[in-house]
Amino acid sequence: MAERYEICLSGSGGQGLILAGIILAEAAGVYEGKYVAQTQSYGPEARGGASKAEVVISDEEIDYPMATRLDLLLAMNQKSSDSFYFDLKPEGTLVVDSTFVTQTPTTKAVCIPFTEIARKELGREMVANIIALAALATLTKVVSLKSLEAAVLARVPKGTEELNRKALQLGSKAAKAILKERKPESIQGHGPHHEDTAYE
């Protein structure tokens, strides 16, 4: 893994991106023992306004906690794709929720309809963020699915564990379908960190 891996999870308030950032940070820090910094910001209106969580993961101590050159950008709506794409490194990975992002600034973007999958498969749009996290982990190997599942189950409300497990499986499955179409090394920013067989 690169010494420092910068991630931005962005979208609108109410999409659960702050929680997703916390879960991702805990998966890397608590369950994998890496150094992690996690920051977040909201737009002026909490629900419907802009929402962004940044996670910096490193094998070494982190001297600056903010993300400045992104390795990975998750954009859950069009506005966040348009706004934050320019923070991405040239070789970075853009992953978008194609339910809401209809125009991508690069042909190399990974397009997965996270919200549509949540709605159709589980009847709960609220788990689109968990589906997206599993897809990110599968695509980039930045954390293992095992660590991600442990972090998710430690954070979600009691009684929703099975729903969230299914969301993780769906996200991983959607990402594997993309990886079958493209070689993993063609996913920009892909790092060979984990051989993961959790959802084979």
C-alpha positions in Angstrom: 0.0 0.0 0.0 1.1 3.5 -0.7 2.3 5.2 2.5 -0.8 7.4 2.4 -4.1 6.7 0.7 -6.7 9.5 0.6 -10.4 8.9 0.2 -13.4 11.2 -0.1 -17.0 10.0 0.3 -19.3 12.7 -1.1 -23.0 13.3 -1.8 -25.9 14.9 -0.2 -26.9 15.1 3.5 -29.1 12.1 4.4 -27.1 9.6 2.3 -25.1 8.4 5.3 -21.7 9.4 4.1 -20.4 10.7 7.4 -21.3 7.3 9.0 -19.7 5.6 6.0 -16.5 7.6 6.6 -16.4 6.6 10.3 -17.0 2.9 9.4 -14.2 2.9 6.8 -11.8 4.6 9.2 -12.6 2.1 11.9 -12.2 -0.8 9.5 -8.7 0.4 8.7 -7.7 1.6 12.1 -9.4 -0.6 14.6 -9.5 -3.9 12.6 -6.3 -3.6 10.5 -4.1 -1.5 12.8 -3.3 1.2 10.3 -2.9 4.9 11.0 -6.1 6.7 10.1 -7.4 10.3 10.1 -11.1 11.0 9.5 -12.7 14.4 8.9 -16.1 15.5 7.7 -18.0 18.6 6.5 -21.7 19.5 5.9 -23.2 22.0 3.6 -25.5 24.7 5.0 -28.6 22.4 5.1 -28.0 19.0 6.7 -30.4 17.0 4.7 -30.2 17.6 1.0 -27.1 19.9 1.4 -23.6 18.8 0.5 -22.0 16.2 2.7 -18.4 15.0 2.6 -16.3 12.6 4.7 -12.6 12.2 4.2 -10.5 9.3 5.3 -6.7 9.2 5.1 -5.2 5.7 5.7 -1.5 5.2 6.1 1.1 2.6 7.1 3.0 5.4 8.9 2.0 8.2 11.2 -0.2 10.8 9.5 1.3 14.3 9.7 -1.5 16.1 7.9 -5.1 14.8 8.5 -6.9 16.4 5.6 -7.1 14.8 2.1 -5.5 17.0 -0.5 -4.8 14.7 -3.5 -7.4 12.0 -3.6 -6.7 8.4 -4.5 -10.3 7.5 -4.4 -13.5 9.6 -4.7 -17.0 8.2 -4.1 -19.6 10.6 -5.6 -23.2 9.7 -4.6 -24.7 12.6 -6.6 -24.0 14.7 -9.6 -23.0 17.8 -7.7 -20.3 16.0 -5.7 -18.9 14.3 -8.8 -18.6 17.7 -10.6 -17.3 19.5 -7.5 -14.6 17.1 -6.2 -13.4 15.3 -9.3 -10.6 17.9 -9.6 -9.2 16.9 -6.2 -8.5 13.4 -7.6 -5.0 12.4 -8.6 -4.5 11.7 -12.3 -4.3 8.0 -11.5 -7.0 8.1 -8.9 -10.3 6.2 -8.9 -13.7 7.8 -9.4 -16.7 5.7 -8.3 -20.1 7.1 -8.8 -23.7 6.2 -7.9 -25.1 6.0 -11.4 -28.6 6.2 -9.9 -27.9 10.0 -9.6 -24.7 10.7 -11.5 -25.6 10.7 -15.2 -22.5 12.6 -16.5 -19.0 11.6 -15.5 -16.0 13.7 -16.1 -13.9 10.7 -17.2 -14.6 7.6 -19.2 -12.6 5.7 -16.5 -15.2 6.3 -13.8 -16.7 3.2 -12.2 -20.5 3.5 -12.4 -22.6 1.4 -10.0 -26.2 2.2 -9.2 -25.9 1.9 -5.4 -29.2 3.5 -4.5 -31.1 1.6 -7.1 -29.6 -1.7 -5.9 -30.6 -0.8 -2.3 -34.1 0.1 -3.4 -34.7 -2.9 -5.7 -32.9 -5.7 -3.8 -33.4 -4.6 -0.2 -36.3 -2.1 -0.3 -34.2 0.3 1.8 -32.4 3.2 0.2 -30.6 3.9 3.5 -28.1 1.1 3.0 -26.8 2.5 -0.3 -23.8 3.8 1.6 -23.0 0.3 2.9 -23.3 -1.2 -0.6 -20.9 1.5 -1.8 -18.4 0.8 0.9 -18.3 -2.9 0.0 -17.8 -2.0 -3.6 -14.9 0.4 -2.8 -13.2 -2.3 -0.7 -13.6 -4.9 -3.4 -12.4 -2.5 -6.2 -9.4 -1.0 -4.4 -8.6 -3.5 -1.6 -8.0 -0.5 0.7 -9.5 -2.5 3.5 -10.5 -6.2 3.6 -14.2 -7.1 3.4 -13.8 -9.0 6.7 -12.6 -5.8 8.5 -15.3 -3.7 6.8 -18.0 -6.2 7.9 -16.8 -6.1 11.5 -16.8 -2.3 11.5 -20.3 -2.1 9.9 -21.8 -4.6 12.4 -20.2 -2.7 15.3 -21.9 0.6 14.2 -25.3 -0.2 12.7 -28.5 -0.3 14.9 -29.4 -3.6 16.6 -31.7 -5.6 14.4 -30.3 -4.4 11.1 -27.3 -6.7 11.0 -28.7 -9.1 8.4 -29.8 -6.2 6.2 -26.3 -4.7 6.3 -24.7 -8.1 5.6 -26.8 -8.4 2.5 -25.9 -4.8 1.5 -22.2 -5.7 1.8 -22.7 -8.8 -0.3 -24.5 -6.8 -3.0 -21.8 -4.1 -3.1 -19.0 -6.7 -3.4 -21.0 -8.5 -6.1 -21.5 -5.3 -8.1 -17.8 -4.4 -7.9 -16.8 -8.0 -9.0 -18.9 -7.6 -12.1 -17.0 -4.5 -13.0 -13.6 -6.2 -12.3 -14.6 -9.0 -14.6 -15.1 -6.4 -17.4 -11.9 -4.6 -16.6 -8.6 -5.9 -15.4 -8.1 -4.9 -11.7 -5.0 -2.9 -12.6 -7.2 -0.8 -14.9 -9.1 0.4 -11.9 -7.1 3.5 -11.2 -5.6 3.7 -7.7 -6.1 -0.1 -7.2 -3.7 -1.3 -4.5 -2.7 -4.9 -4.0 -3.3 -4.9 -0.2 -5.6 -7.8 0.4 -6.4 -11.1 -1.1 -10.1 -11.1 -0.1 -12.3 -14.1 -0.4 -15.0 -13.1 2.1 -17.8 -13.0 -0.4 -16.6 -15.5 -3.0 
